[in-house]
Amino acid sequence: MIQVFTGDSFLAREALLQEASLQGLPPRLMPPEPALVAQEASGGLFGPGGALVDLRDLSEAEWKPLREVLEGLPPDAVVLLLDPRPTATRSKWYAEKAQKRDHPTPGPKEMTNWVVNRARHYDLKLPGAIASYLAGLVGGKGSAENPAMGLEALDQELRKLCLVTPPITLEKVQALAALDTPISGFDLVRSITEGKATLAFKIARELLERGEDPLRILGALSWQYVRVAKAWALLQDDPLMGEGVAASALGMHPYAAKQTLLLAKSMSEGAIIRALEILMEAEEAAKTGRDMRLALERALVALAG
């Protein structure tokens, strides 16, 4: 039996470990080394074997020899694969050879309910305002997209709140939460749109010092400006559009949608188009072997100008 767990990295890993417990397998994820997987999964004198295999960093070149091992295992072998984002090739193979169990990241609308239910799992009662605040820090981001801002980080924050002396207030949560909103709560994008180049560089430097990749920051900026462009177009049809409608149309948490609407209202169509062009040029430069940090800095200068 081969089962593959896809979707959000945190949720998929949890589900895999739960299944391992049901199957009587030790909760030990192993690397995708064909010989090791064959040894663990083939079993021996004491009955059928089993293996928990982590495919999160698997390359296409590594997949072929592992696939051959999986196809040659005895029918009673139990193999649980952690593959949050399988390639098209692996997805096709899973459809034919494995049981797929998908655990997608909750959408922006469902994230608050996830926080509430997860808090209950820890016997933690959170007021609605606090659950919404925490959900807004993550939005619809999954652990694979950004582990520091995904469900795993949010789960750690909830564990931390279990140690807080009641009552748990929003002020306490804001003081304790180590999570940051995407791109420092829109501060980077807002500083750019307001022409505050010095502040934009300060925020970008802080992100780099925290270990963020320059290309990831450029990607996050592009993602935000695309949402701003969509919000701008929506406002042309409905200038009084509220954050609830915008959240549904943009696929964002209401708080994030509200900030995006404010940015869209402050920019012209030409400014948005030019911003997207600058970011496309910067990402191309960063991906073609040039200095990624320099590409980011030049983009910030051009955007703020």
Secondary structure, 3 states (H helix, E strand, C coil): CEEEEEECHHHHHHHHHHHHHHHCCCCCEECCCHHHHHHHHHCECCECCEEEEECCCCCHHHHHHHHHHHHCCCCCCEEEEECCCCCHHHHHHHHHHCEEEEECCCCHHHHHHHHHHHHHHCCCCCCHHHHHHHHHHHCCCCCCCCHHHCHHHHHHHHHHHCCCCCCCCHHHHHHHCCCCCHHHHCHHHHHHHCCCHHHHHHHHHHHHHCCCCHHHHHHHHHHHHHHHHHHHHHHHHCCCCCHHHHHHHHCCCHHHHHHHHHHHHHCCHHHHHHHHHHHHHHHHHHHCCCCHHHHHHHHHHHHHC
